[in-house]
Amino acid sequence: MSPNLPASGRVRSAAEEINEQIRAFWIGPGAHPTVPLSREQRAEYERLLTELRRVEREDVTAVV
């Protein structure tokens, strides 16, 4: 086994990780699709969407 790979666990794509963070805005505590995001939440949400588009274009993979 390569010393650079984890002994156990799963390799997740960066897109999967970002999608998980995006979903948290809509399914987290007190979250609901009809409740508006705060200015700070909206900025973070937009940042995550931009990052998701970038990693999908580049097919970036992260090891978790």
Buried (B, 14 or more C-beta within 10 A) or exposed (E): EEEEEEEEEEEEBBBBBBBEBBEEBEEEEEEEEEEEBEEEEEEBBEEBEEBBEEBBEEEEEEEE
